[in-house]
């Protein structure tokens, strides 16, 4: 389980980098509405995370299951709760302290807050290992 959590964390870290880079470019540099940008960044990073989690983090649970729109859809729906946590924290922090030098800071805080939920949901509902008579590797 620890190995899986570490892989999930690395995958999430890559998604976070993707999210924050895109957010910085569109919200801080181009001054597009942070809420709209956050959703766009969520979709891109979430799709990236689904692919990496499916092919690497939860590989043994999915060794006979190809990437699919059905699982991607489940992953997106499950990740929406993490996104809601992210967006709530982003909104609260932007309202409390309206003069953030970079809006990417509260975005990063929001992403971290949703990570625990996302791992639990992914591990137990999206990429759960199907019960079989085969021994685990």
The first five atom37 places (N, CA, C, CB, O) and aatype in JSON, in Angstrom:
{
  "aatype": [20, 20, 20, 20, 20, 20, 20, 20, 20, 20, 20, 20, 20, 20, 20, 20, 20, 20, 20, 20, 20, 20, 20, 20, 20, 20, 20, 20, 20, 20, 20, 20, 20, 20, 20, 20, 20, 20, 20, 20, 20, 20, 20, 20, 20, 20, 20, 20, 20, 20, 20, 20, 20, 20, 20, 20, 20, 20, 20, 20, 20, 20, 20, 20, 20, 20, 20, 20, 20, 20, 20, 20, 20, 20, 20, 20, 20, 20, 20, 20, 20, 20, 20, 20, 20, 20, 20, 20, 20, 20, 20, 20, 20, 20, 20, 20, 20, 20, 20, 20, 20, 20, 20, 20, 20, 20, 20, 20, 20, 20, 20, 20, 20, 20, 20, 20, 20, 20, 20, 20, 20, 20, 20, 20, 20, 20, 20, 20, 20, 20, 20, 20, 20, 20, 20, 20, 20],
  "atom_mask": [
    [1, 1, 1, 1, 1],
    [1, 1, 1, 1, 1],
    [1, 1, 1, 1, 1],
    [1, 1, 1, 1, 1],
    [1, 1, 1, 1, 1],
    [1, 1, 1, 1, 1],
    [1, 1, 1, 1, 1],
    [1, 1, 1, 1, 1],
    [1, 1, 1, 1, 1],
    [1, 1, 1, 1, 1],
    [1, 1, 1, 1, 1],
    [1, 1, 1, 1, 1],
    [1, 1, 1, 1, 1],
    [1, 1, 1, 1, 1],
    [1, 1, 1, 1, 1],
    [1, 1, 1, 1, 1],
    [1, 1, 1, 1, 1],
    [1, 1, 1, 1, 1],
    [1, 1, 1, 1, 1],
    [1, 1, 1, 1, 1],
    [1, 1, 1, 1, 1],
    [1, 1, 1, 1, 1],
    [1, 1, 1, 1, 1],
    [1, 1, 1, 1, 1],
    [1, 1, 1, 1, 1],
    [1, 1, 1, 1, 1],
    [1, 1, 1, 1, 1],
    [1, 1, 1, 1, 1],
    [1, 1, 1, 1, 1],
    [1, 1, 1, 1, 1],
    [1, 1, 1, 1, 1],
    [1, 1, 1, 1, 1],
    [1, 1, 1, 1, 1],
    [1, 1, 1, 1, 1],
    [1, 1, 1, 1, 1],
    [1, 1, 1, 1, 1],
    [1, 1, 1, 1, 1],
    [1, 1, 1, 1, 1],
    [1, 1, 1, 1, 1],
    [1, 1, 1, 1, 1],
    [1, 1, 1, 1, 1],
    [1, 1, 1, 1, 1],
    [1, 1, 1, 1, 1],
    [1, 1, 1, 1, 1],
    [1, 1, 1, 1, 1],
    [1, 1, 1, 1, 1],
    [1, 1, 1, 1, 1],
    [1, 1, 1, 1, 1],
    [1, 1, 1, 1, 1],
    [1, 1, 1, 1, 1],
    [1, 1, 1, 1, 1],
    [1, 1, 1, 1, 1],
    [1, 1, 1, 1, 1],
    [1, 1, 1, 1, 1],
    [1, 1, 1, 1, 1],
    [1, 1, 1, 1, 1],
    [1, 1, 1, 1, 1],
    [1, 1, 1, 1, 1],
    [1, 1, 1, 1, 1],
    [1, 1, 1, 1, 1],
    [1, 1, 1, 1, 1],
    [1, 1, 1, 1, 1],
    [1, 1, 1, 1, 1],
    [1, 1, 1, 1, 1],
    [1, 1, 1, 1, 1],
    [1, 1, 1, 1, 1],
    [1, 1, 1, 1, 1],
    [1, 1, 1, 1, 1],
    [1, 1, 1, 1, 1],
    [1, 1, 1, 1, 1],
    [1, 1, 1, 1, 1],
    [1, 1, 1, 1, 1],
    [1, 1, 1, 1, 1],
    [1, 1, 1, 1, 1],
    [1, 1, 1, 1, 1],
    [1, 1, 1, 1, 1],
    [1, 1, 1, 1, 1],
    [1, 1, 1, 1, 1],
    [1, 1, 1, 1, 1],
    [1, 1, 1, 1, 1],
    [1, 1, 1, 1, 1],
    [1, 1, 1, 1, 1],
    [1, 1, 1, 1, 1],
    [1, 1, 1, 1, 1],
    [1, 1, 1, 1, 1],
    [1, 1, 1, 1, 1],
    [1, 1, 1, 1, 1],
    [1, 1, 1, 1, 1],
    [1, 1, 1, 1, 1],
    [1, 1, 1, 1, 1],
    [1, 1, 1, 1, 1],
    [1, 1, 1, 1, 1],
    [1, 1, 1, 1, 1],
    [1, 1, 1, 1, 1],
    [1, 1, 1, 1, 1],
    [1, 1, 1, 1, 1],
    [1, 1, 1, 1, 1],
    [1, 1, 1, 1, 1],
    [1, 1, 1, 1, 1],
    [1, 1, 1, 1, 1],
    [1, 1, 1, 1, 1],
    [1, 1, 1, 1, 1],
    [1, 1, 1, 1, 1],
    [1, 1, 1, 1, 1],
    [1, 1, 1, 1, 1],
    [1, 1, 1, 1, 1],
    [1, 1, 1, 1, 1],
    [1, 1, 1, 1, 1],
    [1, 1, 1, 1, 1],
    [1, 1, 1, 1, 1],
    [1, 1, 1, 1, 1],
    [1, 1, 1, 1, 1],
    [1, 1, 1, 1, 1],
    [1, 1, 1, 1, 1],
    [1, 1, 1, 1, 1],
    [1, 1, 1, 1, 1],
    [1, 1, 1, 1, 1],
    [1, 1, 1, 1, 1],
    [1, 1, 1, 1, 1],
    [1, 1, 1, 1, 1],
    [1, 1, 1, 1, 1],
    [1, 1, 1, 1, 1],
    [1, 1, 1, 1, 1],
    [1, 1, 1, 1, 1],
    [1, 1, 1, 1, 1],
    [1, 1, 1, 1, 1],
    [1, 1, 1, 1, 1],
    [1, 1, 1, 1, 1],
    [1, 1, 1, 1, 1],
    [1, 1, 1, 1, 1],
    [1, 1, 1, 1, 1],
    [1, 1, 1, 1, 1],
    [1, 1, 1, 1, 1],
    [1, 1, 1, 1, 1],
    [1, 1, 1, 1, 1],
    [1, 1, 1, 1, 1],
    [1, 1, 1, 1, 1]
  ],
  "atom_positions": [
    [[0.82, -1.2, 0.0], [0.0, 0.0, 0.0], [0.87, 1.26, 0.0], [-0.94, 0.0, 1.21], [0.54, 2.24, -0.67]],
    [[1.97, 1.25, 0.75], [2.85, 2.42, 0.81], [3.42, 2.74, -0.57], [3.99, 2.19, 1.81], [3.49, 3.91, -0.95]],
    [[3.81, 1.72, -1.3], [4.35, 1.92, -2.65], [3.3, 2.58, -3.55], [4.81, 0.57, -3.25], [3.61, 3.46, -4.35]],
    [[2.05, 2.15, -3.4], [0.96, 2.71, -4.18], [0.71, 4.18, -3.81], [-0.32, 1.88, -3.97], [0.46, 5.01, -4.69]],
    [[0.78, 4.48, -2.52], [0.59, 5.87, -2.07], [1.7, 6.76, -2.62], [0.56, 5.94, -0.53], [1.44, 7.89, -3.04]],
    [[2.93, 6.25, -2.62], [4.06, 7.02, -3.16], [3.87, 7.26, -4.66], [5.4, 6.28, -2.89], [4.08, 8.37, -5.14]],
    [[3.49, 6.22, -5.39], [3.24, 6.38, -6.83], [2.11, 7.36, -7.08], [2.92, 5.02, -7.48], [2.19, 8.2, -7.98]],
    [[1.05, 7.26, -6.27], [-0.07, 8.19, -6.4], [0.39, 9.62, -6.14], [-1.21, 7.8, -5.42], [-0.01, 10.55, -6.83]],
    [[1.25, 9.78, -5.13], [1.79, 11.1, -4.81], [2.64, 11.66, -5.94], [2.61, 11.02, -3.55], [2.56, 12.85, -6.25]],
    [[3.46, 10.81, -6.55], [4.29, 11.25, -7.68], [3.39, 11.65, -8.85], [5.28, 10.13, -8.12], [3.6, 12.69, -9.48]],
    [[2.4, 10.81, -9.13], [1.46, 11.11, -10.2], [0.72, 12.42, -9.91], [0.44, 9.95, -10.37], [0.58, 13.27, -10.79]],
    [[0.27, 12.56, -8.68], [-0.4, 13.8, -8.28], [0.52, 15.0, -8.38], [-0.95, 13.68, -6.87], [0.1, 16.09, -8.75]],
    [[1.79, 14.78, -8.04], [2.78, 15.86, -8.16], [2.95, 16.31, -9.6], [4.12, 15.4, -7.6], [3.03, 17.51, -9.87]],
    [[2.99, 15.34, -10.52], [3.08, 15.69, -11.94], [1.83, 16.44, -12.39], [3.28, 14.42, -12.8], [1.91, 17.41, -13.14]],
    [[0.67, 15.97, -11.92], [-0.58, 16.66, -12.24], [-0.61, 18.06, -11.65], [-1.78, 15.87, -11.74], [-1.11, 19.0, -12.27]],
    [[-0.08, 18.19, -10.45], [-0.02, 19.5, -9.8], [0.87, 20.46, -10.58], [0.5, 19.37, -8.35], [0.53, 21.62, -10.77]],
    [[2.01, 19.96, -11.04], [2.91, 20.8, -11.85], [2.19, 21.25, -13.12], [4.21, 20.03, -12.2], [2.24, 22.42, -13.49]],
    [[1.54, 20.31, -13.79], [0.78, 20.65, -15.0], [-0.28, 21.7, -14.68], [0.13, 19.4, -15.61], [-0.41, 22.7, -15.38]],
    [[-1.05, 21.44, -13.61], [-2.12, 22.35, -13.21], [-1.58, 23.74, -12.9], [-2.86, 21.8, -12.0], [-2.09, 24.74, -13.41]],
    [[-0.54, 23.81, -12.08], [-0.02, 25.11, -11.65], [0.64, 25.88, -12.79], [0.98, 24.91, -10.53], [0.5, 27.1, -12.87]],
    [[1.34, 25.18, -13.67], [1.94, 25.87, -14.82], [0.87, 26.48, -15.73], [2.82, 24.89, -15.63], [0.96, 27.64, -16.13]],
    [[-0.14, 25.68, -16.03], [-1.23, 26.19, -16.86], [-1.97, 27.32, -16.15], [-2.21, 25.07, -17.22], [-2.31, 28.33, -16.77]],
    [[-2.21, 27.14, -14.84], [-2.91, 28.17, -14.07], [-2.1, 29.47, -14.07], [-3.15, 27.69, -12.62], [-2.66, 30.55, -14.26]],
    [[-0.81, 29.37, -13.86], [0.05, 30.56, -13.85], [-0.02, 31.29, -15.19], [1.51, 30.16, -13.55], [-0.17, 32.51, -15.24]],
    [[0.08, 30.54, -16.27], [0.05, 31.15, -17.6], [-1.28, 31.86, -17.84], [0.3, 30.1, -18.7], [-1.3, 33.02, -18.26]],
    [[-2.39, 31.18, -17.59], [-3.69, 31.74, -17.93], [-4.25, 32.72, -16.9], [-4.67, 30.63, -18.13], [-4.84, 33.73, -17.29]],
    [[-4.07, 32.46, -15.6], [-4.64, 33.33, -14.58], [-3.7, 34.48, -14.23], [-4.96, 32.53, -13.32], [-4.12, 35.64, -14.18]],
    [[-2.43, 34.19, -13.99], [-1.5, 35.22, -13.54], [-0.89, 36.02, -14.7], [-0.4, 34.59, -12.72], [-0.65, 37.22, -14.56]],
    [[-0.63, 35.37, -15.82], [0.01, 36.06, -16.93], [-1.02, 36.68, -17.89], [0.9, 35.09, -17.7], [-0.89, 37.85, -18.27]],
    [[-2.03, 35.91, -18.26], [-3.04, 36.4, -19.2], [-4.26, 37.02, -18.52], [-3.5, 35.27, -20.09], [-5.12, 37.59, -19.18]],
    [[-4.32, 36.92, -17.18], [-5.37, 37.53, -16.35], [-6.78, 37.05, -16.71], [-5.31, 39.03, -16.48], [-7.73, 37.84, -16.73]],
    [[-6.91, 35.77, -17.0], [-8.21, 35.16, -17.24], [-8.79, 34.77, -15.88], [-8.1, 33.91, -18.2], [-8.05, 34.46, -14.95]],
    [[-10.11, 34.79, -15.77], [-10.81, 34.5, -14.52], [-10.26, 33.23, -13.86], [-12.31, 34.35, -14.77], [-10.28, 32.16, -14.48]],
    [[-9.77, 33.33, -12.61], [-9.15, 32.18, -11.94], [-10.08, 30.97, -11.77], [-8.65, 32.6, -10.59], [-9.61, 29.83, -11.8]],
    [[-11.37, 31.21, -11.6], [-12.31, 30.08, -11.44], [-12.43, 29.29, -12.74], [-13.7, 30.59, -10.99], [-12.4, 28.06, -12.73]],
    [[-12.56, 29.99, -13.84], [-12.65, 29.32, -15.14], [-11.34, 28.6, -15.46], [-12.98, 30.34, -16.26], [-11.35, 27.46, -15.92]],
    [[-10.24, 29.26, -15.22], [-8.93, 28.67, -15.47], [-8.72, 27.43, -14.6], [-7.81, 29.7, -15.21], [-8.18, 26.43, -15.07]],
    [[-9.15, 27.5, -13.34], [-8.99, 26.37, -12.43], [-9.7, 25.13, -12.97], [-9.52, 26.73, -11.04], [-9.16, 24.02, -12.89]],
    [[-10.9, 25.31, -13.5], [-11.64, 24.17, -14.05], [-10.93, 23.59, -15.27], [-13.07, 24.59, -14.42], [-10.82, 22.37, -15.4]],
    [[-10.46, 24.44, -16.16], [-9.71, 24.01, -17.34], [-8.47, 23.22, -16.92], [-9.31, 25.23, -18.21], [-8.19, 22.15, -17.45]],
    [[-7.73, 23.76, -15.96], [-6.52, 23.1, -15.47], [-6.84, 21.77, -14.82], [-5.79, 24.0, -14.47], [-6.1, 20.8, -14.97]],
    [[-7.96, 21.72, -14.1], [-8.42, 20.48, -13.48], [-8.63, 19.39, -14.53], [-9.72, 20.73, -12.7], [-8.16, 18.27, -14.35]],
    [[-9.32, 19.71, -15.61], [-9.6, 18.7, -16.65], [-8.32, 18.17, -17.29], [-10.5, 19.28, -17.72], [-8.18, 16.97, -17.5]],
    [[-7.4, 19.06, -17.6], [-6.14, 18.64, -18.23], [-5.33, 17.77, -17.26], [-5.31, 19.87, -18.68], [-4.9, 16.68, -17.62]],
    [[-5.12, 18.26, -16.03], [-4.32, 17.52, -15.06], [-5.0, 16.21, -14.66], [-4.06, 18.37, -13.81], [-4.32, 15.2, -14.45]],
    [[-6.31, 16.22, -14.56], [-7.04, 15.01, -14.17], [-6.92, 13.93, -15.25], [-8.53, 15.33, -13.91], [-6.76, 12.75, -14.94]],
    [[-7.0, 14.33, -16.5], [-6.83, 13.37, -17.6], [-5.43, 12.79, -17.59], [-7.12, 14.05, -18.97], [-5.24, 11.59, -17.76]],
    [[-4.44, 13.64, -17.37], [-3.06, 13.18, -17.26], [-2.93, 12.19, -16.09], [-2.09, 14.38, -17.07], [-2.31, 11.14, -16.24]],
    [[-3.5, 12.53, -14.94], [-3.42, 11.66, -13.77], [-4.12, 10.33, -13.98], [-4.01, 12.36, -12.56], [-3.63, 9.29, -13.53]],
    [[-5.27, 10.35, -14.66], [-5.97, 9.1, -14.94], [-5.07, 8.16, -15.73], [-7.29, 9.37, -15.72], [-4.93, 6.98, -15.39]],
    [[-4.45, 8.68, -16.78], [-3.6, 7.84, -17.63], [-2.41, 7.28, -16.85], [-3.1, 8.64, -18.84], [-2.12, 6.09, -16.93]],
    [[-1.74, 8.13, -16.09], [-0.57, 7.67, -15.33], [-0.98, 6.69, -14.23], [0.19, 8.86, -14.73], [-0.32, 5.67, -14.03]],
    [[-2.05, 7.01, -13.52], [-2.51, 6.1, -12.46], [-2.91, 4.75, -13.04], [-3.69, 6.71, -11.7], [-2.6, 3.7, -12.46]],
    [[-3.6, 4.76, -14.16], [-4.05, 3.51, -14.76], [-2.86, 2.66, -15.23], [-4.99, 3.8, -15.94], [-2.83, 1.45, -15.02]],
    [[-1.9, 3.32, -15.87], [-0.78, 2.59, -16.47], [0.37, 2.29, -15.51], [-0.26, 3.36, -17.63], [1.2, 1.43, -15.79]],
    [[0.43, 3.01, -14.37], [1.58, 2.85, -13.47], [1.16, 2.61, -12.02], [2.46, 4.08, -13.55], [1.46, 1.55, -11.47]],
    [[0.48, 3.54, -11.4], [0.16, 3.45, -9.97], [-0.66, 2.2, -9.66], [-0.6, 4.69, -9.52], [-0.32, 1.45, -8.75]],
    [[-1.73, 1.99, -10.4], [-2.64, 0.88, -10.15], [-2.54, -0.17, -11.25], [-4.09, 1.39, -10.03], [-3.53, -0.83, -11.59]],
    [[-1.35, -0.33, -11.81], [-1.12, -1.23, -12.95], [-1.56, -2.66, -12.67], [0.35, -1.21, -13.33], [-2.2, -3.29, -13.51]],
    [[-1.23, -3.19, -11.5], [-1.56, -4.58, -11.21], [-3.05, -4.8, -11.05], [-0.85, -5.04, -9.96], [-3.56, -5.87, -11.36]],
    [[-3.75, -3.79, -10.57], [-5.21, -3.89, -10.45], [-5.87, -3.83, -11.82], [-5.75, -2.76, -9.55], [-6.99, -4.31, -12.0]],
    [[-5.17, -3.25, -12.8], [-5.75, -3.02, -14.12], [-5.0, -3.71, -15.25], [-5.8, -1.56, -14.39], [-5.11, -3.3, -16.4]],
    [[-4.25, -4.77, -14.93], [-3.4, -5.36, -15.96], [-4.16, -5.86, -17.18], [-2.62, -6.49, -15.37], [-3.6, -5.93, -18.27]],
    [[-5.42, -6.22, -17.02], [-6.21, -6.69, -18.16], [-7.27, -5.68, -18.6], [-6.88, -8.01, -17.82], [-8.13, -5.99, -19.41]],
    [[-7.2, -4.47, -18.06], [-8.2, -3.45, -18.36], [-7.53, -2.31, -19.14], [-8.86, -2.91, -17.05], [-6.63, -1.66, -18.62]],
    [[-7.97, -2.08, -20.37], [-7.36, -0.99, -21.14], [-7.87, 0.38, -20.67], [-7.66, -1.17, -22.65], [-8.9, 0.48, -20.0]],
    [[-7.13, 1.42, -21.03], [-7.63, 2.77, -20.81], [-8.99, 2.88, -21.49], [-6.63, 3.86, -21.35], [-9.17, 2.36, -22.59]],
    [[-9.94, 3.54, -20.85], [-11.26, 3.65, -21.45], [-11.93, 4.95, -21.05], [-12.13, 2.46, -21.06], [-11.6, 5.55, -20.02]],
    [[-12.88, 5.38, -21.88], [-13.64, 6.57, -21.55], [-14.52, 6.33, -20.33], [-14.5, 7.01, -22.75], [-14.8, 7.25, -19.57]],
    [[-14.97, 5.08, -20.14], [-15.82, 4.76, -18.99], [-15.04, 4.96, -17.68], [-16.33, 3.29, -19.09], [-15.52, 5.64, -16.78]],
    [[-13.84, 4.38, -17.59], [-13.03, 4.57, -16.38], [-12.57, 6.01, -16.24], [-11.83, 3.63, -16.39], [-12.51, 6.54, -15.13]],
    [[-12.23, 6.65, -17.36], [-11.85, 8.06, -17.31], [-13.0, 8.89, -16.75], [-11.45, 8.56, -18.73], [-12.79, 9.79, -15.93]],
    [[-14.22, 8.59, -17.2], [-15.4, 9.3, -16.7], [-15.59, 9.1, -15.21], [-16.64, 8.84, -17.44], [-15.9, 10.05, -14.49]],
    [[-15.41, 7.87, -14.74], [-15.51, 7.6, -13.31], [-14.44, 8.36, -12.54], [-15.4, 6.09, -13.03], [-14.7, 8.92, -11.47]],
    [[-13.23, 8.36, -13.08], [-12.13, 9.07, -12.45], [-12.42, 10.57, -12.37], [-10.82, 8.81, -13.21], [-12.19, 11.2, -11.34]],
    [[-12.93, 11.13, -13.46], [-13.28, 12.55, -13.49], [-14.37, 12.83, -12.46], [-13.74, 12.97, -14.9], [-14.25, 13.79, -11.7]],
    [[-15.42, 12.02, -12.44], [-16.52, 12.25, -11.49], [-16.02, 12.16, -10.04], [-17.65, 11.23, -11.72], [-16.39, 12.98, -9.2]],
    [[-15.2, 11.16, -9.77], [-14.65, 11.03, -8.42], [-13.75, 12.19, -8.07], [-13.9, 9.74, -8.28], [-13.73, 12.65, -6.92]],
    [[-13.0, 12.66, -9.05], [-12.08, 13.76, -8.81], [-12.79, 15.1, -8.66], [-11.08, 13.84, -9.94], [-12.21, 16.07, -8.17]],
    [[-14.05, 15.16, -9.08], [-14.8, 16.41, -8.92], [-14.95, 16.8, -7.46], [-16.17, 16.27, -9.57], [-15.0, 17.99, -7.14]],
    [[-15.02, 15.82, -6.56], [-15.09, 16.15, -5.13], [-13.77, 16.81, -4.71], [-15.38, 14.88, -4.27], [-13.77, 17.82, -4.01]],
    [[-12.66, 16.23, -5.13], [-11.36, 16.84, -4.85], [-11.26, 18.23, -5.48], [-10.23, 15.96, -5.37], [-10.69, 19.15, -4.89]],
    [[-11.83, 18.38, -6.68], [-11.85, 19.68, -7.32], [-12.72, 20.67, -6.54], [-12.36, 19.55, -8.76], [-12.37, 21.84, -6.41]],
    [[-13.85, 20.19, -6.02], [-14.72, 21.07, -5.22], [-13.98, 21.56, -3.98], [-16.02, 20.32, -4.82], [-14.09, 22.72, -3.59]],
    [[-13.22, 20.67, -3.36], [-12.4, 21.06, -2.2], [-11.38, 22.11, -2.64], [-11.68, 19.82, -1.57], [-11.22, 23.14, -1.99]],
    [[-10.69, 21.83, -3.76], [-9.71, 22.75, -4.31], [-10.33, 24.12, -4.58], [-9.1, 22.17, -5.6], [-9.81, 25.15, -4.14]],
    [[-11.44, 24.13, -5.31], [-12.08, 25.39, -5.69], [-12.6, 26.15, -4.47], [-13.22, 25.12, -6.66], [-12.51, 27.38, -4.43]],
    [[-13.13, 25.43, -3.5], [-13.62, 26.08, -2.27], [-12.48, 26.78, -1.54], [-14.29, 25.04, -1.33], [-12.62, 27.93, -1.12]],
    [[-11.37, 26.09, -1.39], [-10.23, 26.68, -0.69], [-9.66, 27.86, -1.49], [-9.13, 25.62, -0.44], [-9.32, 28.9, -0.92]],
    [[-9.54, 27.69, -2.81], [-9.08, 28.79, -3.66], [-9.97, 30.02, -3.48], [-9.06, 28.35, -5.14], [-9.46, 31.13, -3.28]],
    [[-11.27, 29.83, -3.54], [-12.21, 30.94, -3.42], [-12.13, 31.6, -2.06], [-13.63, 30.46, -3.68], [-12.09, 32.83, -1.97]],
    [[-12.11, 30.8, -1.0], [-12.02, 31.35, 0.35], [-10.74, 32.15, 0.53], [-12.1, 30.22, 1.4], [-10.76, 33.27, 1.04]],
    [[-9.61, 31.57, 0.12], [-8.34, 32.26, 0.29], [-8.27, 33.55, -0.55], [-7.18, 31.34, -0.09], [-7.71, 34.55, -0.1]],
    [[-8.82, 33.52, -1.75], [-8.82, 34.73, -2.58], [-9.73, 35.81, -1.98], [-9.27, 34.4, -4.01], [-9.46, 37.0, -2.13]],
    [[-10.82, 35.38, -1.32], [-11.73, 36.35, -0.69], [-11.17, 36.9, 0.62], [-13.08, 35.71, -0.43], [-11.38, 38.07, 0.93]],
    [[-10.47, 36.07, 1.38], [-9.9, 36.52, 2.65], [-8.75, 37.49, 2.41], [-9.42, 35.31, 3.49], [-8.67, 38.54, 3.04]],
    [[-7.88, 37.12, 1.51], [-6.7, 37.94, 1.23], [-6.69, 38.22, -0.27], [-5.37, 37.23, 1.69], [-6.17, 37.42, -1.06]],
    [[-7.25, 39.34, -0.65], [-7.46, 39.64, -2.07], [-6.21, 40.12, -2.79], [-8.52, 40.67, -2.21], [-6.23, 40.3, -4.01]],
    [[-5.13, 40.31, -2.07], [-3.92, 40.85, -2.69], [-2.8, 39.81, -2.78], [-3.42, 42.05, -1.9], [-1.63, 40.14, -2.61]],
    [[-3.16, 38.56, -3.05], [-2.12, 37.55, -3.24], [-1.18, 38.03, -4.33], [-2.73, 36.15, -3.61], [-1.63, 38.47, -5.39]],
    [[0.13, 37.97, -4.1], [1.05, 38.39, -5.16], [0.94, 37.47, -6.37], [2.51, 38.4, -4.63], [1.09, 37.91, -7.51]],
    [[0.68, 36.2, -6.12], [0.45, 35.21, -7.18], [-0.73, 34.34, -6.76], [1.73, 34.34, -7.45], [-0.73, 33.76, -5.68]],
    [[-1.72, 34.26, -7.61], [-2.91, 33.46, -7.29], [-2.62, 31.96, -7.32], [-4.04, 33.78, -8.27], [-3.43, 31.15, -6.87]],
    [[-1.47, 31.59, -7.84], [-1.08, 30.19, -7.92], [-0.83, 29.61, -6.52], [0.17, 30.03, -8.8], [-0.91, 28.4, -6.34]],
    [[-0.53, 30.46, -5.53], [-0.28, 29.97, -4.17], [-1.54, 29.37, -3.54], [0.25, 31.12, -3.28], [-1.49, 28.23, -3.07]],
    [[-2.67, 30.09, -3.51], [-3.88, 29.46, -2.96], [-4.37, 28.29, -3.81], [-4.99, 30.49, -2.83], [-5.0, 27.37, -3.3]],
    [[-4.08, 28.33, -5.1], [-4.43, 27.19, -5.96], [-3.66, 25.95, -5.51], [-4.12, 27.5, -7.46], [-4.23, 24.86, -5.42]],
    [[-2.38, 26.1, -5.22], [-1.57, 24.98, -4.74], [-2.07, 24.44, -3.41], [-0.12, 25.39, -4.6], [-2.09, 23.23, -3.2]],
    [[-2.48, 25.32, -2.52], [-3.02, 24.91, -1.22], [-4.3, 24.1, -1.43], [-3.29, 26.14, -0.32], [-4.52, 23.08, -0.77]],
    [[-5.14, 24.56, -2.35], [-6.38, 23.84, -2.64], [-6.14, 22.46, -3.23], [-7.22, 24.65, -3.59], [-6.85, 21.51, -2.9]],
    [[-5.16, 22.35, -4.1], [-4.82, 21.06, -4.7], [-4.38, 20.07, -3.62], [-3.7, 21.22, -5.76], [-4.81, 18.91, -3.62]],
    [[-3.55, 20.51, -2.71], [-3.08, 19.63, -1.63], [-4.24, 19.13, -0.77], [-2.06, 20.35, -0.76], [-4.25, 17.98, -0.33]],
    [[-5.2, 20.01, -0.53], [-6.33, 19.64, 0.32], [-7.19, 18.53, -0.29], [-7.19, 20.86, 0.58], [-7.75, 17.72, 0.44]],
    [[-7.3, 18.48, -1.62], [-8.11, 17.46, -2.26], [-7.41, 16.14, -2.5], [-8.59, 17.97, -3.56], [-8.06, 15.16, -2.88]],
    [[-6.11, 16.07, -2.27], [-5.33, 14.88, -2.62], [-5.71, 13.64, -1.79], [-3.87, 15.17, -2.45], [-5.79, 12.54, -2.34]],
    [[-5.93, 13.8, -0.51], [-6.25, 12.64, 0.34], [-7.55, 12.0, -0.12], [-6.35, 13.06, 1.82], [-7.63, 10.77, -0.26]],
    [[-8.57, 12.81, -0.34], [-9.84, 12.25, -0.82], [-9.64, 11.52, -2.15], [-10.9, 13.36, -0.99], [-10.15, 10.42, -2.34]],
    [[-8.9, 12.14, -3.05], [-8.7, 11.54, -4.37], [-8.01, 10.18, -4.29], [-7.89, 12.48, -5.24], [-8.36, 9.27, -5.05]],
    [[-7.03, 10.03, -3.4], [-6.37, 8.73, -3.28], [-7.35, 7.67, -2.77], [-5.16, 8.82, -2.34], [-7.45, 6.59, -3.33]],
    [[-8.07, 8.0, -1.72], [-9.01, 7.03, -1.15], [-10.05, 6.63, -2.18], [-9.7, 7.61, 0.1], [-10.34, 5.45, -2.34]],
    [[-10.61, 7.59, -2.88], [-11.63, 7.3, -3.89], [-11.04, 6.47, -5.03], [-12.23, 8.6, -4.44], [-11.66, 5.5, -5.47]],
    [[-9.86, 6.84, -5.5], [-9.23, 6.09, -6.59], [-8.9, 4.66, -6.18], [-7.97, 6.8, -7.06], [-9.15, 3.72, -6.92]],
    [[-8.33, 4.51, -5.0], [-7.89, 3.19, -4.53], [-9.06, 2.24, -4.31], [-7.09, 3.33, -3.26], [-8.97, 1.06, -4.65]],
    [[-10.14, 2.73, -3.74], [-11.23, 1.84, -3.34], [-12.4, 1.81, -4.3], [-11.72, 2.24, -2.0], [-13.25, 0.91, -4.2]],
    [[-12.49, 2.74, -5.25], [-13.65, 2.76, -6.13], [-13.32, 2.77, -7.62], [-14.49, 3.94, -5.82], [-14.06, 2.19, -8.41]],
    [[-12.24, 3.39, -8.01], [-11.92, 3.47, -9.44], [-11.01, 2.32, -9.88], [-11.26, 4.81, -9.77], [-11.33, 1.59, -10.81]],
    [[-9.89, 2.18, -9.2], [-8.89, 1.2, -9.6], [-8.86, 0.0, -8.66], [-7.51, 1.84, -9.65], [-7.82, -0.64, -8.51]],
    [[-9.98, -0.32, -8.04], [-10.0, -1.43, -7.09], [-9.7, -2.73, -7.82], [-11.38, -1.52, -6.37], [-10.11, -2.95, -8.96]],
    [[-8.97, -3.57, -7.12], [-8.59, -4.86, -7.7], [-9.81, -5.77, -7.68], [-7.4, -5.51, -6.91], [-10.5, -5.9, -6.67]],
    [[-10.06, -6.38, -8.81], [-11.17, -7.33, -8.89], [-10.8, -8.59, -8.11], [-11.51, -7.67, -10.37], [-9.66, -9.05, -8.18]],
    [[-11.74, -9.12, -7.39], [-11.47, -10.33, -6.61], [-11.29, -11.5, -7.57], [-12.62, -10.62, -5.6], [-12.06, -11.71, -8.5]],
    [[-10.22, -12.28, -7.3], [-9.95, -13.46, -8.1], [-9.27, -14.49, -7.22], [-9.07, -13.13, -9.33], [-8.94, -14.22, -6.07]],
    [[-9.07, -15.65, -7.76], [-8.4, -16.72, -7.02], [-6.9, -16.69, -7.21], [-8.95, -18.06, -7.45], [-6.18, -17.51, -6.65]],
    [[-6.41, -15.73, -8.02], [-4.98, -15.62, -8.28], [-4.29, -14.97, -7.08], [-4.71, -14.81, -9.57], [-4.83, -14.04, -6.48]],
    [[-3.08, -15.44, -6.74], [-2.32, -14.77, -5.66], [-1.83, -13.42, -6.14], [-1.13, -15.64, -5.19], [-1.58, -13.23, -7.33]],
    [[-1.68, -12.46, -5.2], [-1.16, -11.13, -5.53], [0.33, -11.2, -5.8], [-1.44, -10.13, -4.41], [1.03, -12.04, -5.23]],
    [[0.81, -10.32, -6.68], [2.26, -10.24, -6.98], [2.95, -9.42, -5.95], [2.51, -9.65, -8.37], [4.16, -9.23, -6.03]]
  ]
}
